[in-house]
Amino acid sequence: MGPKESRTNLIVLLRKIWDEVMLPIVKVLHHDLKVKPRSRIWLCPTAAFTSIPLHAAHPSRMKADNSGRELCLEDIYICSYTPTLSALIRSRQTMKTHVTPSFAAIGQSEPGAGQGTVLAAVDSELELVHKLIHPHVNFTSLSGDEATQAGALEALRRNTWVHLACHGKQDRDQPYHSRFAMRDKPLTLLDIMENDAPHAEFAFLSACHTAVGDEETPDEVIHLAAGLQFSGFKSVIGTLWVVDDAFAKHVVEAFYERLFKDLEEGDMPDCTKAASALNHATYAVKNKVPLEQRIVFIHIGV
């Protein structure tokens, strides 16, 4: 969505989502249920709603008295998604067990034949992530020839937190074959779901199409981000459409800066703060990153 016409259409779409879908819900949350502003809320869309950026609902207009702009959904609440209610409940229950944090950054700028073009900003993104991670957190970086399918699976198994920067592809005909591009062969959704990741907590998927459902069976929510949650990761950030890696780095930087802010030696990183950190990050970069590249990132899970 680069051209100006597309951005105008997006603004019109987000206004329609606000007026017809989210505003009635917000009224119930605020007036009837007394949910306080800036509380966390979870969206569990079904059918065609799985492909709509509900979190980005925005009136894009002035208040009736011209005292300022109307608030959007993410001004009022901190939004997360969940593929199913049972997935959210399961993730919350398993959060009771904490292990020593470890962080793996996996990037593949030059994927194997037929898996995608060169991603020039991947290596610098991994360096940026390393710089932002608190020094007392054990950090591993996997890139180039080491970022293979087997290497990525091992990193997912051994680490509590993972950052993936690579091509991601949704397979609409066979959703379980949706994949991340690695050096030798793709890392598929089926590989991830069959992988045992007992200590997994958080994953940031800085890749394309990681949170897009299947058109034929939209209620089944079998996309890459949901696959990581089903495999054990309690908190996941994914993307709804194509990500420009030159813009993604700004969101990544603002996100990790916020997430690790004020973390002192001995403190445990808290993946339940990821949704709030993403909410902050997308606001912080609004003068650097175009609208369609800000709202592409969504949070799933606890």
Backbone bond lengths (Angstrom), bond angles and torsions (degrees), N, CA, C in turn:
res aa  C-N    CA-C-N  psi(-1)  N-CA   C-N-CA  omega(-1)  CA-C   N-CA-C  phi
1 M - - - 1.452 - - 1.514 110.44 -
2 G 1.304 118.06 72.37 1.437 120.23 -177.73 1.515 114.78 -94.22
3 P 1.363 119.00 -45.76 1.461 121.36 -174.34 1.525 112.77 -61.17
4 K 1.335 114.52 155.30 1.465 120.37 -178.85 1.524 111.47 -61.81
5 E 1.369 116.76 -35.99 1.454 120.12 -179.40 1.536 110.49 -61.49
6 S 1.324 116.64 -40.74 1.463 120.84 -179.50 1.523 110.66 -64.65
7 R 1.330 116.99 -39.04 1.462 120.25 179.99 1.525 110.31 -66.94
8 T 1.318 116.93 -38.56 1.460 120.58 176.57 1.521 110.46 -62.05
9 N 1.331 116.55 -42.91 1.467 120.81 177.73 1.524 110.87 -63.10
10 L 1.323 116.69 -36.27 1.463 120.76 179.08 1.524 110.64 -65.94
11 I 1.317 117.30 -42.80 1.466 121.32 178.57 1.533 110.22 -61.32
12 V 1.331 116.28 -41.94 1.469 120.60 177.65 1.527 110.20 -62.76
13 L 1.343 116.69 -42.07 1.472 120.68 179.17 1.520 111.26 -63.26
14 L 1.338 117.67 -44.74 1.463 121.42 -178.53 1.529 111.48 -65.84
15 R 1.321 116.16 -32.94 1.477 119.55 176.02 1.529 110.03 -67.67
16 K 1.323 117.09 -40.06 1.466 120.87 179.26 1.531 110.72 -66.18
17 I 1.337 116.15 -40.21 1.470 120.06 177.35 1.528 109.74 -61.85
18 W 1.327 116.64 -40.05 1.464 121.04 179.31 1.536 110.77 -64.45
19 D 1.317 116.09 -52.70 1.463 120.55 -174.11 1.527 112.68 -66.36
20 E 1.317 116.91 -41.31 1.461 120.38 -169.84 1.528 114.10 -98.76
21 V 1.326 117.50 -22.32 1.465 119.52 -175.46 1.528 112.30 -116.15
22 M 1.333 117.15 -58.38 1.453 120.44 -168.71 1.527 114.33 -85.70
23 L 1.323 118.96 -34.55 1.464 120.00 -179.10 1.538 111.92 -59.59
24 P 1.336 119.94 -44.78 1.474 118.76 176.18 1.527 112.61 -60.16
25 I 1.333 117.16 -35.80 1.467 120.82 178.26 1.521 110.37 -68.20
26 V 1.339 116.72 -44.52 1.461 121.27 179.47 1.528 110.73 -60.28
27 K 1.319 117.31 -38.85 1.472 120.66 178.88 1.528 111.21 -61.73
28 V 1.332 116.34 -41.35 1.464 120.32 178.11 1.524 110.39 -67.00
29 L 1.331 116.54 -44.81 1.467 120.39 179.84 1.526 111.19 -60.07
30 H 1.320 116.09 -43.97 1.468 120.51 -174.35 1.527 112.48 -79.41
31 H 1.317 116.62 -50.03 1.473 119.82 -172.10 1.517 112.98 -85.42
32 D 1.330 117.07 -40.84 1.468 119.94 -175.05 1.524 112.51 -90.69
33 L 1.320 116.62 -45.89 1.469 120.48 -176.16 1.525 112.98 -93.09
34 K 1.334 117.48 -9.13 1.465 122.72 176.91 1.533 112.40 58.41
35 V 1.323 116.18 37.34 1.462 120.12 176.32 1.527 108.53 -74.79
36 K 1.319 116.63 122.97 1.461 121.34 -173.38 1.526 111.57 -69.19
37 P 1.333 117.22 147.50 1.468 120.77 174.63 1.533 111.46 -56.26
38 R 1.319 115.86 145.22 1.469 125.75 -179.44 1.528 112.30 72.70
39 S 1.329 117.46 12.54 1.460 120.62 172.04 1.522 109.46 -74.12
40 R 1.326 115.90 159.31 1.459 121.13 172.34 1.524 109.75 -78.05
41 I 1.332 116.51 139.24 1.462 121.20 169.83 1.526 108.13 -132.55
42 W 1.331 116.14 152.08 1.460 121.35 179.97 1.520 109.45 -116.80
43 L 1.326 116.19 130.00 1.450 122.83 176.77 1.525 108.39 -99.49
44 C 1.319 116.31 131.23 1.468 121.39 179.63 1.525 108.08 -125.81
45 P 1.335 117.00 73.52 1.465 120.29 -174.70 1.527 112.36 -72.37
46 T 1.328 115.50 154.83 1.453 122.42 176.02 1.518 109.52 -130.61
47 A 1.342 115.24 167.18 1.466 122.64 177.23 1.537 110.97 50.76
48 A 1.331 117.88 -133.65 1.469 121.08 -174.61 1.520 113.13 -65.75
49 F 1.339 116.47 -20.80 1.470 120.01 -178.53 1.521 112.66 -67.74
50 T 1.339 118.51 -15.60 1.463 120.56 -179.61 1.526 112.47 -67.40
51 S 1.326 117.72 -19.25 1.468 120.59 -178.40 1.525 112.82 -106.11
52 I 1.338 116.89 9.22 1.464 121.78 -178.56 1.534 109.84 -104.70
53 P 1.340 118.62 134.63 1.471 121.01 178.94 1.525 112.24 -76.03
54 L 1.326 116.06 72.50 1.466 121.31 -176.46 1.519 112.00 -59.02
55 H 1.349 116.62 -37.56 1.466 121.07 -177.34 1.520 112.55 -61.43
56 A 1.330 116.35 -24.51 1.467 121.20 -174.98 1.520 112.91 -94.57
57 A 1.325 117.38 10.90 1.469 121.05 178.90 1.526 110.37 -51.93
58 H 1.331 116.57 130.84 1.467 120.08 -171.13 1.527 109.83 -151.90
59 P 1.341 118.47 126.54 1.470 119.85 -179.96 1.531 113.68 -70.33
60 S 1.335 117.49 -29.23 1.472 122.10 178.84 1.526 112.50 50.30
61 R 1.324 115.56 50.10 1.459 120.01 178.18 1.528 109.94 -156.03
62 M 1.321 114.64 165.14 1.451 121.03 179.45 1.529 110.51 -79.99
63 K 1.344 115.38 155.34 1.457 119.99 173.53 1.531 109.49 -65.59
64 A 1.324 115.84 158.09 1.474 120.68 -176.69 1.523 112.14 -58.19
65 D 1.360 117.42 -31.86 1.463 120.07 -178.36 1.534 112.66 -92.96
66 N 1.341 115.84 8.42 1.470 122.46 179.43 1.527 113.25 59.94
67 S 1.330 117.09 25.79 1.464 120.82 -179.56 1.529 112.65 -85.20
68 G 1.312 116.93 -0.81 1.463 121.70 -179.46 1.511 110.07 151.79
69 R 1.332 115.65 -179.00 1.458 120.24 -179.09 1.525 110.36 -81.22
70 E 1.327 115.59 148.07 1.461 120.33 174.53 1.523 109.57 -65.34
71 L 1.339 116.36 145.17 1.453 120.47 178.16 1.522 110.57 -72.36
72 C 1.353 115.75 148.24 1.455 120.52 174.78 1.531 108.93 -98.16
73 L 1.320 116.91 175.46 1.462 120.98 -176.18 1.523 111.75 -57.72
74 E 1.348 117.37 -43.76 1.463 119.46 -175.48 1.530 112.67 -80.03
75 D 1.327 117.34 -6.96 1.464 119.86 166.90 1.531 109.97 -75.77
76 I 1.326 115.60 -31.80 1.460 121.11 -172.88 1.525 112.10 -90.62
77 Y 1.352 116.72 -45.11 1.467 121.33 -177.65 1.529 110.76 -132.22
78 I 1.326 116.05 158.69 1.460 122.47 175.16 1.528 106.98 -96.75
79 C 1.325 115.66 114.62 1.467 120.99 -170.07 1.524 112.88 -96.55
80 S 1.316 114.81 137.37 1.454 123.04 167.85 1.521 107.67 -129.15
81 Y 1.320 115.14 165.35 1.458 121.24 173.61 1.529 108.58 -115.73
82 T 1.311 115.28 160.62 1.458 120.76 168.67 1.522 107.56 -142.15
83 P 1.335 118.26 133.96 1.469 119.56 -179.77 1.521 112.43 -65.40
84 T 1.340 116.06 -35.80 1.465 122.04 175.43 1.522 108.04 -146.49
85 L 1.308 117.16 157.54 1.461 120.51 177.15 1.527 110.72 -66.43
86 S 1.322 117.03 -36.19 1.464 120.05 179.92 1.525 111.14 -64.98
87 A 1.334 117.53 -34.58 1.470 120.67 178.17 1.524 110.38 -64.38
88 L 1.331 117.12 -40.60 1.463 121.07 178.79 1.523 111.19 -67.09
89 I 1.322 116.63 -43.92 1.470 120.58 178.65 1.517 110.88 -61.41
90 R 1.338 116.75 -44.01 1.461 121.08 -179.96 1.531 111.36 -62.92
91 S 1.319 116.28 -42.36 1.465 120.02 178.92 1.521 111.50 -63.64
92 R 1.314 116.87 -40.63 1.469 120.38 178.94 1.525 111.41 -65.14
93 Q 1.302 116.53 -40.79 1.462 120.40 -179.19 1.521 111.51 -64.77
94 T 1.326 117.30 -39.81 1.467 120.51 -177.72 1.522 112.85 -78.89
95 M 1.349 117.72 -8.69 1.463 120.82 177.31 1.519 112.06 -70.62
96 K 1.327 117.86 -9.25 1.459 121.06 -178.54 1.522 112.21 -69.67
97 T 1.350 116.26 -20.54 1.461 120.94 -179.61 1.524 109.65 -101.20
98 H 1.324 117.88 124.03 1.460 122.36 179.40 1.524 110.01 -117.54
99 V 1.325 115.84 140.09 1.460 121.52 176.44 1.523 108.25 -123.65
100 T 1.323 116.20 168.65 1.463 120.71 178.22 1.527 109.47 -59.39
101 P 1.327 118.22 125.96 1.466 120.30 -174.93 1.524 113.03 -68.51
102 S 1.308 115.80 142.18 1.465 122.39 172.62 1.523 107.43 -142.42
103 F 1.330 116.35 147.01 1.464 121.42 -170.93 1.520 109.57 -130.00
104 A 1.339 116.46 129.74 1.467 121.77 175.83 1.526 109.14 -119.51
105 A 1.316 116.73 128.51 1.461 122.55 173.39 1.522 107.80 -106.19
106 I 1.324 116.64 119.19 1.462 122.23 -176.63 1.522 108.39 -116.26
107 G 1.324 116.48 123.57 1.456 120.30 -179.68 1.511 111.65 -137.20
108 Q 1.319 116.34 142.43 1.458 120.38 176.92 1.526 108.87 -135.32
109 S 1.331 115.27 101.03 1.460 120.86 -178.31 1.521 112.55 -85.01
110 E 1.355 117.51 -21.82 1.462 121.55 -179.03 1.527 109.14 -129.02
111 P 1.336 116.95 79.09 1.464 120.18 -176.77 1.523 112.17 -68.11
112 G 1.335 115.20 162.60 1.456 121.31 179.98 1.515 112.49 -61.37
113 A 1.335 115.10 168.91 1.459 122.05 -175.26 1.527 112.01 -52.33
114 G 1.347 115.26 131.84 1.448 121.11 175.48 1.512 115.43 80.24
115 Q 1.343 117.90 3.79 1.460 119.94 -176.38 1.530 114.14 -101.77
116 G 1.334 115.91 -4.60 1.457 117.14 179.19 1.517 112.37 140.01
117 T 1.333 114.96 170.47 1.452 121.66 -178.59 1.530 111.31 -82.98
118 V 1.320 115.46 171.95 1.466 121.16 177.52 1.525 109.61 -67.70
119 L 1.344 116.05 136.67 1.467 122.55 176.25 1.530 107.87 -107.65
120 A 1.311 115.56 102.46 1.461 120.72 -170.24 1.520 113.74 -66.43
121 A 1.335 117.60 -28.46 1.468 119.88 -171.88 1.528 114.07 -94.24
122 V 1.329 118.48 1.28 1.464 120.73 -173.86 1.525 112.40 -62.99
123 D 1.326 117.51 -50.18 1.466 120.28 -176.44 1.525 111.77 -62.28
124 S 1.327 116.40 -39.86 1.465 119.04 178.15 1.529 110.66 -68.48
125 E 1.343 117.47 -30.17 1.466 120.83 176.85 1.531 110.45 -67.04
126 L 1.340 116.61 -41.08 1.466 119.45 178.13 1.520 110.91 -64.15
127 E 1.325 116.81 -39.80 1.466 120.82 177.53 1.529 110.27 -63.65
128 L 1.314 116.13 -40.20 1.463 120.95 178.73 1.521 110.81 -63.01
129 V 1.338 116.70 -44.88 1.463 120.91 179.27 1.520 110.28 -60.81
130 H 1.333 116.87 -43.99 1.468 121.22 179.42 1.532 111.00 -59.21
131 K 1.310 115.57 -40.84 1.462 120.85 -179.08 1.535 111.33 -65.81
132 L 1.338 116.44 -33.35 1.455 121.07 -174.54 1.521 113.93 -86.69
133 I 1.338 116.97 -20.84 1.457 120.40 -179.40 1.522 109.44 -71.26
134 H 1.313 116.67 137.68 1.460 120.74 -178.72 1.523 109.99 -59.84
135 P 1.346 118.15 135.99 1.468 121.77 -173.43 1.529 115.24 -59.83
136 H 1.331 118.86 -22.80 1.460 118.30 -178.57 1.539 112.54 -83.65
137 V 1.357 116.63 -4.60 1.468 120.68 177.28 1.529 108.69 -87.79
138 N 1.316 117.39 126.33 1.465 122.27 179.05 1.531 109.29 -62.80
139 F 1.346 116.77 122.98 1.472 121.56 -172.43 1.524 111.18 -120.39
140 T 1.344 116.43 134.78 1.463 123.32 175.08 1.518 108.37 -129.04
141 S 1.333 116.27 138.37 1.461 120.99 177.37 1.522 109.64 -118.36
142 L 1.337 115.90 135.96 1.461 122.19 -177.90 1.520 107.32 -128.99
143 S 1.341 117.36 118.23 1.460 120.03 -179.65 1.527 109.77 -152.55
144 G 1.322 115.85 174.34 1.452 120.58 178.09 1.521 112.74 58.43
145 D 1.340 116.25 -133.12 1.463 121.11 -177.35 1.522 112.80 -66.35
146 E 1.333 117.66 -20.08 1.470 120.51 179.91 1.531 112.48 -80.83
147 A 1.319 116.35 -20.65 1.464 120.58 -177.48 1.532 110.06 -85.68
148 T 1.325 114.33 70.26 1.457 122.11 178.11 1.528 109.39 -99.76
149 Q 1.316 115.95 175.30 1.466 119.81 177.73 1.518 111.07 -60.33
150 A 1.351 116.22 -47.47 1.466 120.60 -179.70 1.518 111.33 -66.75
151 G 1.337 116.81 -39.94 1.460 120.55 179.55 1.517 112.11 -63.68
152 A 1.339 116.51 -40.39 1.461 120.56 178.91 1.528 111.26 -66.78
153 L 1.336 116.86 -41.59 1.462 120.24 178.60 1.527 111.27 -62.19
154 E 1.332 116.07 -40.39 1.460 120.20 179.22 1.525 110.27 -64.94
155 A 1.328 116.79 -40.77 1.468 120.83 178.63 1.530 111.03 -64.81
156 L 1.331 116.79 -38.79 1.457 120.57 177.12 1.526 111.20 -64.33
157 R 1.331 115.69 -34.19 1.467 120.60 -179.33 1.518 112.17 -72.60
158 R 1.322 116.54 -39.09 1.464 121.28 -168.37 1.528 114.42 -90.45
159 N 1.327 117.76 -14.50 1.467 119.19 -171.35 1.519 112.30 -117.22
160 T 1.322 114.75 151.69 1.463 120.29 178.72 1.528 111.85 -84.22
161 W 1.332 116.66 -31.53 1.461 122.38 -179.88 1.524 109.33 -125.16
162 V 1.343 116.65 139.62 1.464 121.41 -177.37 1.528 109.98 -138.88
163 H 1.329 115.61 138.28 1.462 121.85 172.02 1.528 107.48 -119.85
164 L 1.341 117.15 123.12 1.464 122.49 -178.93 1.526 109.91 -113.15
165 A 1.343 116.29 120.31 1.463 121.42 177.52 1.530 108.01 -121.82
166 C 1.317 115.97 105.08 1.459 120.67 -175.31 1.523 108.97 -172.10
167 H 1.335 116.35 179.74 1.455 119.63 171.69 1.522 109.54 -72.41
168 G 1.333 116.26 137.72 1.458 121.56 172.15 1.509 108.35 -125.19
169 K 1.308 117.37 137.16 1.463 120.90 -174.72 1.517 111.32 -132.05
170 Q 1.344 115.80 127.17 1.459 121.35 175.71 1.524 109.01 -86.65
171 D 1.325 117.83 128.47 1.459 123.48 174.97 1.527 107.65 -100.62
172 R 1.326 116.69 102.74 1.462 120.20 -173.86 1.528 112.33 -74.04
173 D 1.336 117.03 -23.92 1.466 120.03 178.50 1.519 111.40 -78.73
174 Q 1.337 115.89 -41.48 1.463 121.63 179.12 1.531 108.65 -131.62
175 P 1.332 117.40 83.60 1.472 121.78 -172.65 1.525 114.43 -54.00
176 Y 1.335 118.34 -32.20 1.461 119.49 -179.63 1.526 112.23 -70.44
177 H 1.335 116.64 -10.57 1.461 121.22 175.45 1.529 111.67 -96.02
178 S 1.328 117.57 3.57 1.467 120.21 171.32 1.522 107.76 -56.45
179 R 1.323 117.72 147.72 1.463 117.77 -162.98 1.529 114.10 -154.10
180 F 1.337 113.28 158.99 1.454 123.22 167.70 1.529 107.55 -103.12
181 A 1.325 116.59 140.32 1.467 120.91 -178.59 1.529 110.56 -84.33
182 M 1.329 115.95 121.82 1.462 122.30 176.71 1.535 109.77 -114.39
183 R 1.332 117.53 179.91 1.455 121.08 -174.86 1.531 112.02 -67.13
184 D 1.346 116.79 -42.29 1.465 118.65 -175.53 1.526 112.44 -95.66
185 K 1.322 116.41 -54.65 1.462 120.98 -179.07 1.512 109.02 -149.90
186 P 1.325 117.70 162.61 1.465 120.08 -174.58 1.526 112.67 -66.90
187 L 1.340 114.28 149.77 1.458 122.60 170.12 1.520 105.96 -96.13
188 T 1.341 117.50 107.63 1.459 120.99 -172.02 1.521 112.20 -89.82
189 L 1.328 114.16 164.13 1.456 120.06 176.05 1.522 110.64 -60.65
190 L 1.323 116.70 -37.74 1.464 120.24 178.44 1.526 110.92 -64.31
191 D 1.357 117.37 -39.90 1.469 120.98 175.73 1.528 110.59 -57.18
192 I 1.326 115.67 -44.97 1.465 121.53 -176.63 1.525 110.94 -66.42
193 M 1.335 116.00 -43.24 1.465 119.81 -176.48 1.524 111.89 -71.04
194 E 1.335 116.78 -25.96 1.470 120.85 177.15 1.525 111.75 -87.40
195 N 1.328 116.67 -9.84 1.462 121.70 -177.60 1.531 110.28 -78.77
196 D 1.288 117.11 138.80 1.467 121.69 178.87 1.522 109.32 -92.19
197 A 1.333 116.33 111.12 1.467 121.02 179.73 1.520 108.59 -122.30
198 P 1.341 117.43 78.15 1.473 121.29 -169.85 1.520 115.04 -65.96
199 H 1.341 117.80 -27.18 1.465 119.80 -175.63 1.529 112.85 -109.38
200 A 1.325 116.93 11.50 1.456 121.31 -174.80 1.521 111.99 -61.81
201 E 1.336 116.77 137.08 1.467 121.47 177.01 1.518 112.27 -125.14
202 F 1.348 117.37 -55.20 1.462 120.28 -171.01 1.526 111.34 -135.26
203 A 1.342 115.74 141.38 1.465 121.37 174.46 1.525 109.68 -138.10
204 F 1.325 115.59 133.60 1.464 122.39 173.84 1.527 106.72 -110.72
205 L 1.337 116.42 115.23 1.458 121.57 -177.87 1.518 108.72 -100.80
206 S 1.310 116.05 92.16 1.460 121.60 179.87 1.534 107.07 -88.14
207 A 1.319 115.74 69.31 1.462 122.37 -174.99 1.518 108.90 -147.61
208 C 1.339 116.66 169.98 1.458 120.75 -178.63 1.522 111.72 -82.08
209 H 1.322 116.67 147.24 1.469 122.90 168.97 1.523 114.43 55.96
210 T 1.325 118.30 37.22 1.462 118.72 -177.85 1.520 113.18 -87.99
211 A 1.322 118.03 -12.78 1.472 120.14 -177.62 1.522 111.26 -130.94
212 V 1.326 115.65 38.63 1.460 121.33 -179.87 1.521 108.81 -108.35
213 G 1.328 116.99 125.66 1.461 120.97 -178.16 1.512 113.25 -75.27
214 D 1.315 116.51 176.60 1.448 124.04 -179.83 1.526 109.57 -88.58
215 E 1.344 117.77 130.68 1.460 121.65 -177.16 1.522 112.69 -64.21
216 E 1.333 116.77 -35.46 1.460 120.43 -176.21 1.523 112.13 -76.53
217 T 1.334 116.30 -36.32 1.473 120.26 -178.89 1.522 109.28 -130.36
218 P 1.348 116.69 66.60 1.478 119.93 -173.37 1.522 114.40 -60.89
219 D 1.321 118.09 -28.57 1.465 120.13 -178.10 1.522 113.01 -72.95
220 E 1.350 117.24 -15.05 1.457 119.10 -175.70 1.526 112.81 -81.77
221 V 1.312 117.03 -16.64 1.466 122.84 173.31 1.530 111.97 46.23
222 I 1.312 116.45 59.31 1.462 119.77 -178.60 1.529 109.64 -109.46
223 H 1.316 116.82 62.39 1.450 121.30 175.96 1.522 109.50 -102.88
224 L 1.325 116.52 174.66 1.468 121.17 -173.05 1.520 113.22 -61.15
225 A 1.325 116.89 -42.27 1.470 119.22 -179.03 1.523 111.16 -66.14
226 A 1.343 116.62 -42.43 1.461 119.89 177.43 1.519 110.79 -64.52
227 G 1.330 116.21 -35.59 1.467 120.40 177.84 1.510 112.27 -59.79
228 L 1.340 116.71 -40.03 1.459 119.25 176.88 1.515 111.51 -66.66
229 Q 1.329 117.04 -36.80 1.459 118.37 177.86 1.535 110.83 -66.65
230 F 1.320 116.51 -43.12 1.462 119.83 178.94 1.529 111.54 -64.00
231 S 1.347 116.90 -28.33 1.469 120.12 -179.51 1.518 112.49 -82.74
232 G 1.340 117.88 -3.99 1.459 119.62 173.95 1.511 116.20 131.99
233 F 1.333 118.68 -17.60 1.463 120.35 179.83 1.533 109.25 -73.29
234 K 1.336 116.14 125.55 1.464 120.54 -173.65 1.525 112.81 -81.49
235 S 1.316 116.71 -25.90 1.457 122.01 -173.79 1.527 107.91 -138.26
236 V 1.343 117.23 124.26 1.467 120.96 -173.67 1.525 109.70 -136.93
237 I 1.327 116.52 137.59 1.462 121.39 170.06 1.520 107.72 -109.01
238 G 1.328 115.76 126.12 1.464 121.54 179.67 1.514 110.40 -128.86
239 T 1.339 116.15 -176.35 1.464 121.06 -177.12 1.522 110.75 -128.95
240 L 1.326 115.79 147.12 1.462 121.55 -175.52 1.520 113.80 -89.79
241 W 1.327 116.89 -26.40 1.463 119.97 178.89 1.516 108.93 -152.45
242 V 1.340 117.01 -167.23 1.459 122.08 -172.77 1.527 111.29 -59.08
243 V 1.321 115.67 132.63 1.457 122.72 179.50 1.523 109.70 -106.25
244 D 1.302 116.76 132.00 1.462 122.24 172.77 1.521 107.14 -86.98
245 D 1.340 117.40 114.05 1.467 118.88 -172.97 1.525 112.70 -64.83
246 A 1.340 117.53 -20.53 1.463 119.81 176.33 1.532 110.87 -69.19
247 F 1.323 116.97 -32.80 1.474 121.33 176.72 1.522 111.41 -85.53
248 A 1.333 116.35 -34.60 1.467 120.56 -176.49 1.524 111.73 -56.96
249 K 1.335 117.07 -35.75 1.468 119.71 -175.91 1.534 111.67 -62.12
250 H 1.340 117.05 -30.65 1.463 119.68 178.90 1.532 110.58 -68.65
251 V 1.333 116.12 -41.34 1.462 120.50 177.84 1.522 110.05 -66.42
252 V 1.337 115.98 -43.35 1.468 121.27 179.28 1.528 110.78 -58.99
253 E 1.321 116.64 -46.18 1.462 120.70 -178.89 1.523 111.36 -62.68
254 A 1.330 117.04 -48.74 1.464 120.66 -178.65 1.526 110.92 -64.40
255 F 1.334 116.75 -35.64 1.467 121.01 -179.65 1.526 111.67 -64.84
256 Y 1.329 117.54 -53.52 1.466 119.88 -176.43 1.524 112.53 -69.75
257 E 1.324 116.63 -32.80 1.472 119.08 175.34 1.521 110.32 -59.35
258 R 1.320 116.11 -43.71 1.460 120.33 -179.80 1.524 111.60 -70.17
259 L 1.336 116.07 -42.42 1.463 120.50 -175.27 1.520 112.12 -64.75
260 F 1.339 116.86 -37.53 1.469 120.65 -176.85 1.530 112.77 -99.44
261 K 1.332 116.00 7.16 1.463 119.95 178.89 1.525 110.45 -61.22
262 D 1.296 115.67 133.69 1.479 123.65 176.64 1.526 113.48 67.14
263 L 1.345 117.77 11.45 1.471 120.32 177.22 1.521 108.93 -75.53
264 E 1.312 117.01 122.26 1.453 121.54 -178.48 1.517 110.61 -104.02
265 E 1.341 115.35 163.89 1.457 120.29 -179.13 1.538 109.59 -58.04
266 G 1.324 114.20 130.98 1.459 119.87 -177.69 1.516 113.17 97.36
267 D 1.343 116.93 -19.81 1.464 120.38 177.38 1.527 110.09 -74.65
268 M 1.320 116.21 147.28 1.459 121.66 177.86 1.528 109.43 -95.23
269 P 1.340 118.78 132.22 1.463 119.27 172.32 1.530 109.89 -57.75
270 D 1.311 117.07 142.02 1.459 121.63 -174.18 1.526 109.78 -115.93
271 C 1.341 116.48 107.00 1.462 119.93 -177.24 1.523 112.65 -71.21
272 T 1.346 118.05 -13.20 1.459 119.57 177.48 1.537 111.73 -74.38
273 K 1.335 116.32 -8.16 1.460 120.58 177.25 1.527 112.45 -94.99
274 A 1.332 117.20 2.31 1.465 121.23 -176.14 1.529 111.88 -63.84
275 A 1.325 117.59 -41.51 1.470 120.22 -179.14 1.521 111.03 -61.80
276 S 1.334 116.32 -43.57 1.461 120.81 178.54 1.527 111.02 -65.10
277 A 1.337 116.76 -39.92 1.466 120.84 179.70 1.525 111.00 -65.46
278 L 1.338 117.08 -38.37 1.468 120.43 178.00 1.520 110.40 -68.29
279 N 1.323 117.25 -40.96 1.457 121.75 176.64 1.528 110.14 -56.93
280 H 1.338 115.82 -45.54 1.461 121.20 178.29 1.524 111.38 -64.43
281 A 1.344 116.51 -43.97 1.463 121.52 -174.73 1.523 112.04 -63.45
282 T 1.325 117.19 -44.65 1.460 119.45 -177.43 1.530 111.48 -67.02
283 Y 1.345 116.36 -28.49 1.471 119.60 174.57 1.531 110.56 -75.08
284 A 1.322 116.29 -39.34 1.465 120.73 -175.68 1.530 112.96 -65.85
285 V 1.334 117.77 -27.40 1.469 120.80 -174.72 1.530 112.81 -102.50
286 K 1.331 117.55 13.91 1.464 119.17 -172.54 1.533 113.40 -62.99
287 N 1.337 117.43 -22.00 1.463 120.00 177.78 1.525 112.50 -90.24
288 K 1.342 116.84 -6.48 1.468 121.40 -179.88 1.522 112.83 -109.71
289 V 1.336 115.97 -27.48 1.464 121.27 -170.55 1.529 109.17 -122.81
290 P 1.345 117.86 129.84 1.469 119.73 179.71 1.527 112.46 -65.13
291 L 1.321 115.49 158.19 1.459 122.23 -174.52 1.524 113.12 -50.04
292 E 1.329 117.36 -49.15 1.459 120.14 -174.38 1.520 112.87 -66.82
293 Q 1.352 116.95 -20.75 1.456 120.67 178.24 1.522 112.08 -93.83
294 R 1.328 117.54 -9.96 1.471 121.13 173.64 1.526 110.93 -86.58
295 I 1.331 115.59 -45.58 1.463 118.93 -174.45 1.522 112.63 -80.63
296 V 1.326 117.69 -5.07 1.469 121.00 -179.78 1.524 111.64 -66.47
297 F 1.342 117.80 -27.62 1.471 121.61 -178.43 1.524 110.40 -85.19
298 I 1.337 115.81 131.83 1.463 120.42 176.65 1.527 109.90 -131.41
299 H 1.322 115.14 155.26 1.462 120.40 177.35 1.527 109.55 -106.08
300 I 1.331 115.22 138.86 1.464 122.42 179.69 1.524 108.79 -126.97
301 G 1.313 117.59 132.30 1.469 120.89 173.70 1.511 114.40 106.99
302 V 1.340 116.03 -153.50 1.465 121.23 -172.19 1.517 112.35 -71.19
